[in-house]
Amino acid sequence: NEDPYGDITWVDTAASSTSEMIYEFYTYGKDKGLKITKEAARLILAGIVGDTGRFLFPNTTAKTLRYVSELVDMGVKFTDLYNEMYKTKEKIARLNGYILQNFTMVEEGAAYIKLTKEVLEEFDVLSSEASGVVGALGNIDGLK
C-alpha cells in the first residue's frame, strides 16, 4: 500500500508472518517489563502456524522455529492448538474428496476445479467455508 496511513511503518520481508513480527516486538520489550499472556502466546503461535503453512512454506526460518519453541515454553499446548486449527468438518472432507476426484490437470502444469453453487449446495458448504479446500490440489505431482 503506497498510501500513507500512519507515522511508523514496519516491513520485514524476511519474517514468516505478522505474528512473528509481533513476537519479535515482545522480545525487544520483555527486558523493559513487557509481558505476554498465555492466550496471546497461543494466538501468536496460531498466526505463525497458519502463515507458514504448518512450517512447510519457505518463509519458515530457524528464527521462526526458535520463536515457536519459546511460545510453547510459555505453556501453549502445541498439539491442542494444531488440532483446533486443522480439524475438518465432515462436509468439508467430503467436498475435498469430490475435488480430488473431479479436478482437471492441464499440460502446462496447472490444476483446477470449478466449484459451482450447485456443488456447494450438494455438500451443504457455504462459499465462505470453501476456503478450507483451497490447497486441496497443492501437493499433486507435476504442478508448476
NUZAPA-128796 format. One record per atom (N, C-alpha, C, CB): residue in three letters; atom name; z, y, x. Coordinates in steps of 0.1 Angstrom, whole numbers. Glycine has a CB too. Example, Ala and Ser with C-alpha at 12.3 -4.5 7.8 and 13.67 -1.06 7.14 Angstrom:
<sites>
SITE;res;atom;z;y;x
SITE;ALA;N;78;-57;132
SITE;ALA;CA;78;-45;123
SITE;ALA;C;78;-33;132
SITE;ALA;CB;90;-45;113
SITE;SER;N;71;-22;128
SITE;SER;CA;71;-11;137
SITE;SER;C;79;0;129
SITE;SER;CB;57;-6;141
</sites>
This chain:
<sites>
SITE;res;atom;z;y;x
SITE;ASN;N;0;-12;8
SITE;ASN;CA;0;0;0
SITE;ASN;C;0;12;9
SITE;ASN;CB;12;0;-10
SITE;GLU;N;-10;20;8
SITE;GLU;CA;-11;32;16
SITE;GLU;C;-5;45;10
SITE;GLU;CB;-26;35;19
SITE;ASP;N;-1;44;-3
SITE;ASP;CA;6;55;-9
SITE;ASP;C;20;56;-5
SITE;ASP;CB;5;53;-25
SITE;PRO;N;24;68;-1
SITE;PRO;CA;38;70;3
SITE;PRO;C;48;67;-9
SITE;PRO;CB;41;84;9
SITE;TYR;N;58;59;-6
SITE;TYR;CA;67;56;-17
SITE;TYR;C;82;55;-12
SITE;TYR;CB;64;43;-23
SITE;GLY;N;84;61;-1
SITE;GLY;CA;98;61;5
SITE;GLY;C;98;68;18
SITE;GLY;CB;104;47;6
SITE;ASP;N;110;71;23
SITE;ASP;CA;112;77;35
SITE;ASP;C;111;68;47
SITE;ASP;CB;125;85;36
SITE;ILE;N;115;55;44
SITE;ILE;CA;115;45;55
SITE;ILE;C;107;33;51
SITE;ILE;CB;130;40;58
SITE;THR;N;99;28;60
SITE;THR;CA;90;16;57
SITE;THR;C;94;6;68
SITE;THR;CB;75;20;57
SITE;TRP;N;96;-6;64
SITE;TRP;CA;99;-17;74
SITE;TRP;C;89;-28;71
SITE;TRP;CB;114;-22;72
SITE;VAL;N;80;-30;81
SITE;VAL;CA;70;-40;80
SITE;VAL;C;72;-49;92
SITE;VAL;CB;55;-34;79
SITE;ASP;N;73;-62;90
SITE;ASP;CA;74;-72;101
SITE;ASP;C;65;-83;98
SITE;ASP;CB;89;-77;103
SITE;THR;N;53;-82;104
SITE;THR;CA;42;-92;101
SITE;THR;C;46;-106;107
SITE;THR;CB;29;-87;107
SITE;ALA;N;56;-106;116
SITE;ALA;CA;60;-119;122
SITE;ALA;C;70;-126;114
SITE;ALA;CB;65;-117;136
SITE;ALA;N;76;-119;104
SITE;ALA;CA;87;-125;96
SITE;ALA;C;80;-135;86
SITE;ALA;CB;95;-114;88
SITE;SER;N;88;-145;83
SITE;SER;CA;83;-155;73
SITE;SER;C;83;-150;59
SITE;SER;CB;91;-168;74
SITE;SER;N;91;-140;57
SITE;SER;CA;93;-136;43
SITE;SER;C;102;-123;43
SITE;SER;CB;100;-147;35
SITE;THR;N;102;-117;31
SITE;THR;CA;111;-106;30
SITE;THR;C;125;-110;30
SITE;THR;CB;108;-98;16
SITE;SER;N;128;-123;26
SITE;SER;CA;141;-128;26
SITE;SER;C;146;-129;41
SITE;SER;CB;142;-142;19
SITE;GLU;N;137;-133;49
SITE;GLU;CA;141;-134;64
SITE;GLU;C;145;-120;69
SITE;GLU;CB;130;-140;72
SITE;MET;N;137;-110;65
SITE;MET;CA;140;-97;69
SITE;MET;C;153;-92;64
SITE;MET;CB;128;-87;64
SITE;ILE;N;156;-95;51
SITE;ILE;CA;169;-92;45
SITE;ILE;C;181;-98;54
SITE;ILE;CB;170;-96;31
SITE;TYR;N;179;-111;57
SITE;TYR;CA;189;-117;65
SITE;TYR;C;190;-111;79
SITE;TYR;CB;186;-132;67
SITE;GLU;N;179;-107;85
SITE;GLU;CA;179;-100;98
SITE;GLU;C;187;-87;97
SITE;GLU;CB;165;-98;103
SITE;PHE;N;185;-80;86
SITE;PHE;CA;193;-68;83
SITE;PHE;C;208;-71;84
SITE;PHE;CB;189;-61;70
SITE;TYR;N;211;-82;77
SITE;TYR;CA;225;-86;77
SITE;TYR;C;230;-89;92
SITE;TYR;CB;227;-99;68
SITE;THR;N;222;-96;100
SITE;THR;CA;226;-99;113
SITE;THR;C;229;-87;122
SITE;THR;CB;216;-108;120
SITE;TYR;N;222;-76;119
SITE;TYR;CA;224;-63;126
SITE;TYR;C;237;-56;121
SITE;TYR;CB;212;-54;125
SITE;GLY;N;241;-59;109
SITE;GLY;CA;252;-52;103
SITE;GLY;C;265;-60;103
SITE;GLY;CB;249;-48;90
SITE;LYS;N;265;-73;106
SITE;LYS;CA;277;-81;105
SITE;LYS;C;288;-76;114
SITE;LYS;CB;274;-95;107
SITE;ASP;N;284;-71;126
SITE;ASP;CA;294;-66;136
SITE;ASP;C;301;-53;131
SITE;ASP;CB;287;-64;149
SITE;LYS;N;294;-47;121
SITE;LYS;CA;300;-35;116
SITE;LYS;C;307;-37;102
SITE;LYS;CB;288;-24;114
SITE;GLY;N;309;-50;99
SITE;GLY;CA;316;-53;87
SITE;GLY;C;308;-57;75
SITE;GLY;CB;325;-42;83
SITE;LEU;N;295;-57;77
SITE;LEU;CA;286;-61;65
SITE;LEU;C;288;-76;62
SITE;LEU;CB;271;-59;69
SITE;LYS;N;291;-79;50
SITE;LYS;CA;294;-92;45
SITE;LYS;C;282;-98;37
SITE;LYS;CB;307;-93;38
SITE;ILE;N;281;-111;36
SITE;ILE;CA;272;-117;28
SITE;ILE;C;279;-128;19
SITE;ILE;CB;259;-123;36
SITE;THR;N;277;-128;6
SITE;THR;CA;284;-138;-2
SITE;THR;C;276;-151;-1
SITE;THR;CB;285;-133;-17
SITE;LYS;N;283;-161;-6
SITE;LYS;CA;276;-174;-6
SITE;LYS;C;264;-174;-15
SITE;LYS;CB;286;-185;-10
SITE;GLU;N;265;-167;-26
SITE;GLU;CA;254;-166;-36
SITE;GLU;C;243;-159;-30
SITE;GLU;CB;259;-160;-49
SITE;ALA;N;245;-148;-23
SITE;ALA;CA;235;-140;-16
SITE;ALA;C;228;-149;-6
SITE;ALA;CB;240;-127;-10
SITE;ALA;N;236;-157;2
SITE;ALA;CA;230;-166;12
SITE;ALA;C;221;-176;5
SITE;ALA;CB;242;-173;20
SITE;ARG;N;225;-181;-6
SITE;ARG;CA;217;-191;-14
SITE;ARG;C;204;-185;-18
SITE;ARG;CB;225;-196;-26
SITE;LEU;N;204;-173;-23
SITE;LEU;CA;192;-166;-28
SITE;LEU;C;183;-163;-16
SITE;LEU;CB;196;-154;-36
SITE;ILE;N;189;-159;-5
SITE;ILE;CA;180;-156;7
SITE;ILE;C;174;-169;12
SITE;ILE;CB;189;-150;18
SITE;LEU;N;181;-179;12
SITE;LEU;CA;176;-192;16
SITE;LEU;C;165;-197;7
SITE;LEU;CB;187;-203;17
SITE;ALA;N;167;-195;-6
SITE;ALA;CA;156;-198;-16
SITE;ALA;C;144;-191;-13
SITE;ALA;CB;161;-196;-30
SITE;GLY;N;145;-178;-10
SITE;GLY;CA;133;-170;-7
SITE;GLY;C;126;-175;5
SITE;GLY;CB;137;-155;-5
SITE;ILE;N;133;-178;15
SITE;ILE;CA;127;-184;28
SITE;ILE;C;120;-197;25
SITE;ILE;CB;138;-185;39
SITE;VAL;N;127;-206;18
SITE;VAL;CA;121;-219;15
SITE;VAL;C;108;-217;7
SITE;VAL;CB;131;-228;7
SITE;GLY;N;108;-209;-3
SITE;GLY;CA;96;-206;-11
SITE;GLY;C;85;-200;-4
SITE;GLY;CB;100;-198;-23
SITE;ASP;N;88;-190;4
SITE;ASP;CA;77;-182;11
SITE;ASP;C;72;-189;23
SITE;ASP;CB;83;-169;15
SITE;THR;N;79;-199;28
SITE;THR;CA;73;-207;39
SITE;THR;C;67;-220;34
SITE;THR;CB;84;-210;49
SITE;GLY;N;66;-222;21
SITE;GLY;CA;60;-234;15
SITE;GLY;C;68;-246;20
SITE;GLY;CB;46;-236;20
SITE;ARG;N;82;-245;19
SITE;ARG;CA;91;-256;23
SITE;ARG;C;90;-258;38
SITE;ARG;CB;88;-269;15
SITE;PHE;N;87;-248;45
SITE;PHE;CA;87;-248;60
SITE;PHE;C;74;-254;65
SITE;PHE;CB;98;-255;66
SITE;LEU;N;64;-255;57
SITE;LEU;CA;51;-260;61
SITE;LEU;C;41;-250;65
SITE;LEU;CB;45;-268;50
SITE;PHE;N;42;-237;61
SITE;PHE;CA;33;-227;65
SITE;PHE;C;35;-222;79
SITE;PHE;CB;34;-215;55
SITE;PRO;N;24;-217;85
SITE;PRO;CA;25;-213;99
SITE;PRO;C;34;-201;101
SITE;PRO;CB;11;-210;104
SITE;ASN;N;38;-195;91
SITE;ASN;CA;48;-183;92
SITE;ASN;C;62;-188;95
SITE;ASN;CB;47;-175;80
SITE;THR;N;64;-201;95
SITE;THR;CA;77;-206;98
SITE;THR;C;79;-207;114
SITE;THR;CB;79;-221;92
SITE;THR;N;89;-200;119
SITE;THR;CA;92;-199;133
SITE;THR;C;105;-205;136
SITE;THR;CB;91;-185;138
SITE;ALA;N;108;-206;149
SITE;ALA;CA;121;-211;154
SITE;ALA;C;132;-201;149
SITE;ALA;CB;122;-212;169
SITE;LYS;N;129;-188;149
SITE;LYS;CA;139;-179;143
SITE;LYS;C;141;-181;129
SITE;LYS;CB;133;-164;145
SITE;THR;N;131;-184;121
SITE;THR;CA;133;-187;107
SITE;THR;C;143;-199;105
SITE;THR;CB;119;-191;100
SITE;LEU;N;141;-209;113
SITE;LEU;CA;149;-221;112
SITE;LEU;C;163;-219;117
SITE;LEU;CB;143;-233;120
SITE;ARG;N;165;-210;127
SITE;ARG;CA;178;-206;131
SITE;ARG;C;186;-199;120
SITE;ARG;CB;178;-197;144
SITE;TYR;N;179;-190;113
SITE;TYR;CA;185;-183;102
SITE;TYR;C;188;-192;91
SITE;TYR;CB;175;-172;97
SITE;VAL;N;180;-202;88
SITE;VAL;CA;182;-212;78
SITE;VAL;C;195;-219;81
SITE;VAL;CB;170;-222;76
SITE;SER;N;196;-223;94
SITE;SER;CA;208;-230;98
SITE;SER;C;221;-222;96
SITE;SER;CB;207;-234;113
SITE;GLU;N;220;-209;99
SITE;GLU;CA;232;-200;97
SITE;GLU;C;235;-199;82
SITE;GLU;CB;229;-186;103
SITE;LEU;N;225;-198;74
SITE;LEU;CA;227;-197;59
SITE;LEU;C;234;-210;54
SITE;LEU;CB;214;-195;52
SITE;VAL;N;229;-222;59
SITE;VAL;CA;235;-234;55
SITE;VAL;C;250;-235;60
SITE;VAL;CB;227;-246;61
SITE;ASP;N;252;-230;72
SITE;ASP;CA;266;-229;77
SITE;ASP;C;275;-221;68
SITE;ASP;CB;266;-224;91
SITE;MET;N;270;-212;60
SITE;MET;CA;278;-203;51
SITE;MET;C;282;-210;39
SITE;MET;CB;270;-190;48
SITE;GLY;N;277;-223;38
SITE;GLY;CA;282;-231;26
SITE;GLY;C;271;-234;16
SITE;GLY;CB;293;-224;20
SITE;VAL;N;259;-229;18
SITE;VAL;CA;248;-232;9
SITE;VAL;C;245;-247;10
SITE;VAL;CB;235;-223;12
SITE;LYS;N;245;-254;-1
SITE;LYS;CA;241;-268;-2
SITE;LYS;C;226;-269;-3
SITE;LYS;CB;248;-275;-14
SITE;PHE;N;220;-272;9
SITE;PHE;CA;206;-271;10
SITE;PHE;C;199;-281;1
SITE;PHE;CB;202;-274;24
SITE;THR;N;204;-293;0
SITE;THR;CA;197;-303;-8
SITE;THR;C;198;-299;-23
SITE;THR;CB;204;-317;-7
SITE;ASP;N;209;-294;-28
SITE;ASP;CA;210;-289;-41
SITE;ASP;C;201;-278;-44
SITE;ASP;CB;225;-285;-45
SITE;LEU;N;200;-269;-35
SITE;LEU;CA;191;-257;-37
SITE;LEU;C;176;-262;-37
SITE;LEU;CB;192;-247;-25
SITE;TYR;N;173;-271;-28
SITE;TYR;CA;159;-276;-27
SITE;TYR;C;156;-284;-40
SITE;TYR;CB;158;-286;-15
SITE;ASN;N;165;-292;-45
SITE;ASN;CA;162;-299;-58
SITE;ASN;C;161;-290;-69
SITE;ASN;CB;174;-309;-60
SITE;GLU;N;169;-280;-70
SITE;GLU;CA;168;-270;-80
SITE;GLU;C;155;-263;-80
SITE;GLU;CB;180;-260;-79
SITE;MET;N;150;-259;-69
SITE;MET;CA;138;-252;-67
SITE;MET;C;126;-260;-71
SITE;MET;CB;136;-246;-53
SITE;TYR;N;126;-273;-68
SITE;TYR;CA;114;-281;-69
SITE;TYR;C;114;-292;-79
SITE;TYR;CB;110;-287;-56
SITE;LYS;N;124;-292;-88
SITE;LYS;CA;125;-301;-99
SITE;LYS;C;113;-298;-108
SITE;LYS;CB;139;-300;-106
SITE;THR;N;106;-308;-112
SITE;THR;CA;94;-306;-121
SITE;THR;C;97;-312;-135
SITE;THR;CB;82;-313;-114
SITE;LYS;N;93;-304;-144
SITE;LYS;CA;93;-309;-158
SITE;LYS;C;83;-320;-160
SITE;LYS;CB;92;-297;-168
SITE;GLU;N;86;-329;-169
SITE;GLU;CA;76;-340;-172
SITE;GLU;C;62;-335;-175
SITE;GLU;CB;82;-349;-183
SITE;LYS;N;62;-325;-184
SITE;LYS;CA;49;-320;-188
SITE;LYS;C;41;-314;-177
SITE;LYS;CB;50;-309;-199
SITE;ILE;N;48;-308;-167
SITE;ILE;CA;41;-302;-155
SITE;ILE;C;36;-313;-146
SITE;ILE;CB;50;-293;-147
SITE;ALA;N;44;-324;-145
SITE;ALA;CA;40;-336;-137
SITE;ALA;C;27;-342;-143
SITE;ALA;CB;51;-346;-136
SITE;ARG;N;27;-343;-157
SITE;ARG;CA;15;-349;-163
SITE;ARG;C;3;-340;-162
SITE;ARG;CB;18;-351;-178
SITE;LEU;N;5;-327;-162
SITE;LEU;CA;-6;-318;-160
SITE;LEU;C;-11;-319;-146
SITE;LEU;CB;-2;-303;-163
SITE;ASN;N;-2;-320;-137
SITE;ASN;CA;-6;-322;-122
SITE;ASN;C;-14;-335;-121
SITE;ASN;CB;7;-323;-114
SITE;GLY;N;-11;-346;-128
SITE;GLY;CA;-18;-358;-128
SITE;GLY;C;-32;-356;-133
SITE;GLY;CB;-11;-369;-136
SITE;TYR;N;-33;-348;-144
SITE;TYR;CA;-46;-345;-150
SITE;TYR;C;-55;-338;-140
SITE;TYR;CB;-44;-337;-163
SITE;ILE;N;-49;-328;-133
SITE;ILE;CA;-56;-320;-123
SITE;ILE;C;-62;-330;-112
SITE;ILE;CB;-47;-309;-117
SITE;LEU;N;-53;-339;-107
SITE;LEU;CA;-57;-347;-96
SITE;LEU;C;-68;-357;-101
SITE;LEU;CB;-45;-355;-91
SITE;GLN;N;-69;-360;-113
SITE;GLN;CA;-79;-370;-119
SITE;GLN;C;-92;-363;-122
SITE;GLN;CB;-74;-377;-130
SITE;ASN;N;-92;-350;-125
SITE;ASN;CA;-103;-343;-130
SITE;ASN;C;-109;-331;-122
SITE;ASN;CB;-100;-338;-144
SITE;PHE;N;-104;-329;-110
SITE;PHE;CA;-109;-318;-102
SITE;PHE;C;-123;-320;-97
SITE;PHE;CB;-99;-315;-90
SITE;THR;N;-130;-310;-93
SITE;THR;CA;-143;-311;-87
SITE;THR;C;-142;-306;-72
SITE;THR;CB;-153;-302;-95
SITE;MET;N;-148;-314;-64
SITE;MET;CA;-149;-310;-50
SITE;MET;C;-164;-307;-46
SITE;MET;CB;-143;-322;-40
SITE;VAL;N;-166;-296;-40
SITE;VAL;CA;-180;-292;-37
SITE;VAL;C;-182;-295;-22
SITE;VAL;CB;-183;-278;-41
SITE;GLU;N;-195;-296;-18
SITE;GLU;CA;-199;-299;-4
SITE;GLU;C;-193;-289;6
SITE;GLU;CB;-214;-299;-3
SITE;GLU;N;-192;-276;2
SITE;GLU;CA;-187;-266;11
SITE;GLU;C;-172;-267;14
SITE;GLU;CB;-189;-252;5
SITE;GLY;N;-165;-277;8
SITE;GLY;CA;-151;-279;11
SITE;GLY;C;-141;-272;2
SITE;GLY;CB;-149;-275;25
SITE;ALA;N;-146;-269;-10
SITE;ALA;CA;-137;-262;-19
SITE;ALA;C;-134;-272;-31
SITE;ALA;CB;-142;-249;-25
SITE;ALA;N;-122;-272;-36
SITE;ALA;CA;-119;-280;-48
SITE;ALA;C;-114;-270;-59
SITE;ALA;CB;-108;-290;-45
SITE;TYR;N;-118;-274;-71
SITE;TYR;CA;-113;-265;-82
SITE;TYR;C;-112;-273;-95
SITE;TYR;CB;-123;-254;-84
SITE;ILE;N;-105;-268;-105
SITE;ILE;CA;-105;-273;-118
SITE;ILE;C;-103;-261;-128
SITE;ILE;CB;-93;-283;-120
SITE;LYS;N;-109;-263;-139
SITE;LYS;CA;-108;-252;-149
SITE;LYS;C;-98;-257;-160
SITE;LYS;CB;-122;-249;-156
SITE;LEU;N;-87;-250;-160
SITE;LEU;CA;-76;-253;-170
SITE;LEU;C;-78;-244;-182
SITE;LEU;CB;-62;-251;-164
SITE;THR;N;-84;-249;-192
SITE;THR;CA;-87;-242;-204
SITE;THR;C;-74;-240;-213
SITE;THR;CB;-98;-248;-212
SITE;LYS;N;-75;-232;-222
SITE;LYS;CA;-64;-230;-232
SITE;LYS;C;-61;-243;-239
SITE;LYS;CB;-67;-219;-242
SITE;GLU;N;-72;-251;-242
SITE;GLU;CA;-70;-263;-249
SITE;GLU;C;-63;-274;-240
SITE;GLU;CB;-84;-269;-253
SITE;VAL;N;-66;-274;-227
SITE;VAL;CA;-60;-283;-218
SITE;VAL;C;-45;-280;-217
SITE;VAL;CB;-66;-283;-204
SITE;LEU;N;-42;-267;-216
SITE;LEU;CA;-28;-263;-215
SITE;LEU;C;-20;-267;-228
SITE;LEU;CB;-26;-248;-212
SITE;GLU;N;-27;-265;-239
SITE;GLU;CA;-21;-269;-252
SITE;GLU;C;-19;-284;-253
SITE;GLU;CB;-29;-264;-264
SITE;GLU;N;-28;-292;-248
SITE;GLU;CA;-27;-306;-248
SITE;GLU;C;-14;-311;-241
SITE;GLU;CB;-40;-313;-242
SITE;PHE;N;-11;-304;-230
SITE;PHE;CA;1;-308;-222
SITE;PHE;C;13;-299;-226
SITE;PHE;CB;-3;-306;-207
SITE;ASP;N;11;-291;-236
SITE;ASP;CA;22;-282;-240
SITE;ASP;C;28;-274;-229
SITE;ASP;CB;34;-291;-246
SITE;VAL;N;19;-268;-221
SITE;VAL;CA;22;-260;-210
SITE;VAL;C;17;-245;-212
SITE;VAL;CB;16;-265;-197
SITE;LEU;N;26;-236;-210
SITE;LEU;CA;22;-222;-211
SITE;LEU;C;15;-218;-199
SITE;LEU;CB;35;-213;-213
SITE;SER;N;6;-208;-200
SITE;SER;CA;-1;-203;-188
SITE;SER;C;9;-199;-177
SITE;SER;CB;-11;-192;-191
SITE;SER;N;20;-193;-181
SITE;SER;CA;30;-188;-171
SITE;SER;C;36;-200;-164
SITE;SER;CB;41;-180;-178
SITE;GLU;N;37;-212;-170
SITE;GLU;CA;42;-224;-164
SITE;GLU;C;32;-231;-155
SITE;GLU;CB;47;-234;-174
SITE;ALA;N;20;-228;-157
SITE;ALA;CA;9;-235;-149
SITE;ALA;C;9;-230;-135
SITE;ALA;CB;-5;-232;-155
SITE;SER;N;16;-220;-131
SITE;SER;CA;17;-216;-117
SITE;SER;C;23;-226;-109
SITE;SER;CB;25;-203;-116
SITE;GLY;N;30;-235;-115
SITE;GLY;CA;36;-246;-107
SITE;GLY;C;27;-257;-102
SITE;GLY;CB;46;-253;-116
SITE;VAL;N;14;-256;-107
SITE;VAL;CA;4;-266;-102
SITE;VAL;C;-7;-260;-94
SITE;VAL;CB;-2;-273;-114
SITE;VAL;N;-5;-247;-90
SITE;VAL;CA;-15;-240;-82
SITE;VAL;C;-18;-248;-69
SITE;VAL;CB;-10;-226;-78
SITE;GLY;N;-8;-254;-63
SITE;GLY;CA;-11;-261;-50
SITE;GLY;C;-14;-275;-51
SITE;GLY;CB;1;-259;-41
SITE;ALA;N;-17;-280;-63
SITE;ALA;CA;-19;-294;-66
SITE;ALA;C;-31;-300;-57
SITE;ALA;CB;-22;-297;-80
SITE;LEU;N;-41;-292;-54
SITE;LEU;CA;-52;-297;-47
SITE;LEU;C;-51;-294;-32
SITE;LEU;CB;-65;-291;-53
SITE;GLY;N;-41;-287;-28
SITE;GLY;CA;-40;-282;-14
SITE;GLY;C;-40;-292;-3
SITE;GLY;CB;-28;-274;-13
SITE;ASN;N;-36;-304;-6
SITE;ASN;CA;-35;-314;5
SITE;ASN;C;-47;-324;6
SITE;ASN;CB;-22;-322;4
SITE;ILE;N;-57;-321;-1
SITE;ILE;CA;-69;-330;-2
SITE;ILE;C;-76;-329;11
SITE;ILE;CB;-78;-327;-14
SITE;ASP;N;-79;-341;17
SITE;ASP;CA;-86;-341;30
SITE;ASP;C;-100;-336;28
SITE;ASP;CB;-87;-356;35
SITE;GLY;N;-105;-327;36
SITE;GLY;CA;-118;-322;35
SITE;GLY;C;-119;-308;30
SITE;GLY;CB;-126;-330;26
SITE;LEU;N;-107;-302;25
SITE;LEU;CA;-107;-289;21
SITE;LEU;C;-108;-279;32
SITE;LEU;CB;-94;-286;13
SITE;LYS;N;-115;-268;30
SITE;LYS;CA;-117;-258;41
SITE;LYS;C;-110;-245;37
SITE;LYS;CB;-131;-256;45
</sites>
